[in-house]
Amino acid sequence: MKIALLSDIHANWQALQACLAHARAQGADQMALLGDLVGYGADPGPVLDCCMALVAEGALAVRGNHDAASLAPPPAAAANLGEQSAQWTAPRLNAAQREFLASLPLTARAGPDVLLVHASADAPERWHYVADSNAAERSMAAATQIDPAIRYVFSGHVHEQALYFLTPTAKLMRFTPRPGVPVPVPPHRQWLAIAGSCGQPRDGDVRAMYALYDAAAAQITFHRVAYDHLAAVAAVRASGQPGFFAERLEKGR
């Protein structure tokens, strides 16, 4: 079983299509959508329709903070860019799309030893960022409390790719993956992988991100995928959203 891990699509239709095509070419058997399907990008409707079709075909999906915000945007003046995006997104969703987002769980299982979550498994509803080793350790410990059989936690929320693991002496280590290079992830250790952002990279590289977990080979490969990011930039500029959202796609940061 090869599972494509796509997170933080952020209504970026061009990036989503490129990553799906790449994952299928790599032999992905299943898609896993790790939250933040909407927010910031120009195409929440088409992206959600695609995600709904994937789930109908057997894909797994969890809710992200932007998904939740789009269902209950602030009624008054927005306090930050995320709230502005939620206010723009909400009226552009139809009833079926809203129902789909509302139905998404905070966590999901992909087999007996894999937990999917948008942010941290430690209080997933609070959207903690797994941005360092301490946060990774808390997420992994929380997953173990859910079920000691869980050996892999796959998440997003942080818009960069990273891999954490516990050594035999219970020391937590962080590994920065190289695109396209398979990394052995044997189940005698516990692992936490952050798939990166499909639709809004923030590491200075405009290419989309996703990861491919090969359960049979006990390997994970982090990918970067070129896509028509300038078309996505133009779509955001035409949408009437803050120009910063377009600039971020244009620069990859």
N, C-alpha and C positions, 0 to 999 in steps of 0.2 A: 504494500500500500504506500503510495506517494501522495502526501497531502501538501497542497499549495497553501501557504499562509499569507493572506493579504490583509493588511490593516491600514487604517487611516486613508481610505480612498478619497474622502473629502470631495465628493461630487465631481471628481475629475474623470470624465468619460474617456478621454484619450488615454490616460495612464492606465485605467482599468482594462480597457480592451487590449492594450499592449501586453500587460502582465498576464492576462488570461491566455492570450495566444502563446506567449512564451512558456507558461506553465504547462499548457497542453502539449507543446512540442517537446517538453522535458519528460513527458509521460505521467503527468499528474493524474491520479485516479479520483481525487476528491479535492474540493475547494473548501477552505475554512476562512470565513470573513470575520476579522477580529475587531470589528467596531469602528465607529466614526466613518460610516458610509457617506454621510453628508457633512455640510459645513465648509465654508470658504470657497468651494468651487462653484461653477456656473450651471452644472447639470444634475441637480439632485433627483429629478424625476427619472430621466433615462438610467442613471446609475442604480436607483432603487428598483426599477423594473428589471434590470439585468440581475441584480442580487436576488430579487424575489424568484426569478426563473431558476437561478442556480440552486436556491434552497429547495424549490419544488423538485429539482433533479437529484437532491440528496446532499447538497452542500450544508455545512454547519455555519452558524452565524451567532455572534454575541453583540450586545448593545454597547455603544460607546457614549461618552459624555456629550458629544455633539448630536448624536442621534436622540438622546434624551432631551437635550435643550431645544431641538427643533419641534418637539411635541408640546413644550411649555415655554415659549419664549417670553421674555419680560414684557409686560404690557406697556411700560413707560419707556423713557429714554434709556438706551443701552449704556451700560457702564464700561464695556470693553468691546474689543473687536469680535470676540466669540459671540457675545450677545447680539451684536449687530448682524452677524451672519445668521444666527438663529431666527431673528426677526425677518430677515430676507427669505430664508428657506421655508419657514412654516406655511405661508400662504401658497406656496408653489407645490405643496404635496397634496395628492388626492386622498380620498378616504382609505383606499386599499393600501397605499403607501404608509399612511399614518398607522393603520392597524398592524401592518407588518413590523414597523419599528417598535410599536408598543408591545408586540408579542416576543421580541427578542429577549433571551435570558442574559443575565450578567456573566454567567459561566456556562460552559458546555464541555462534554467529554468526547474525545475522539479515540475511543478504545479504552481499555482498562487502566492504562498508565499515562494518558495524555489529558491535560486540562487546558482549555482555551479560555482566555479572559482578556478584556481590552486593556485594562491597567494592571493593578496588582491583585493577586488572589487574597491579599490582606484587606478586608473590607472593600470589595470591588465596587460597591456603590459610592464610595468616596473618591474614586478616581485618583488614587495615589500614583505618582510617577515612579517608575522603577529606573531611576537615573544613576544609581550608584550601587555598590556592593551591599551596603546596609539594607537598602530598599529591596534588592533582589533576594537577600536572605530572608527578609520578612515575608515576601511573597511565596518563596519556596516552602517556608515553614508552615504558612497558612494552607498551602496545597496539601502538605502532608497531613495536616489536621483534618482536612476534608476526607482524605483517603490515603493511608500509608502506601498504597500501591502506585500512586502517581509518581512518575519519574521525570516527566517532562511538563513544563509550563510554557505555553506559547502565548505571547502577548504583543501589544503594540503601544499606542499612546505616546511613547517616546519616539520621535521621528528620525531616529538613527538606528542602525543595526548593531546588535551586541549579543554576546553569548556568555552566560555565567554557568559555573558548575562547582559542585562540592567535591573536594579531594577526599581520599580515604581517611584523612585526619580531620574531616569536617571543616576544612579551611575553604572559604569561598574565593573563587578566582574569576576574573573577567577576561574574556577573549574578544579581540576585535577581528571579525571575519574578513576574509578577502573575497570579493565577488567571484562567483563561479567555482570556488574551490570547496569540495566536499569536506566536512568536518566530522570525524567519528564522534558519536554520542552514545557510547555503550550504556545499557540500562543499569549497570551496577553502580553508576553514579546518578546524582540528581542534576537536572539541567533546566535552565530558564533561557529561552531564546526570545529576543525582541526582533520582530520581523522588519521593522522600519516602516516608512510611509510609502504606500503606493502612490498617493495623489498629491503629497506636499512634502517633498524632501527638504531637509533643513541643514544639510552638512556641506553645502557648497557645490554639490553635484546635482544637476537638474534631472538625472535619470531616475525613473521610478524604482521602487524597491519591493521585493517580496522574498520569501524564503520557501524552500522545498524540503520537507521532511520525508525521508525514506525509511519507513519503519522496518522493512525487511533487512536493509543493509545497516541500520542504526547509524544513519548519517543525516546531516542537515547541510544544505547548500544555500547560501545567501546570494541573491541575484540583484543586479542592476540592469534595468531595461530602458533603452532609448525609446522615446516616443515623441510625438509632435507636441512638444511642450509650448511652442509658440502659438499653436491653435488653442491650447488651453488658456494661455495668457490672454489672447484676444477675446475669448469667450467671457472670461472674468471681467475684463475691461468693459465689455458691452453689456454686462449684467447690471451695472449700476452699483455694485458693491465697492467697498473701499479699495482704492488703488493699490494699497499695500499687499492685498491678496495676490494680485497679478504680479507685482514686483517679486514676491517671494517665489512664485513659480518660475519667473524669468531668471532668477539668480540661484535658485536652489538653496535658499537660506532665509 
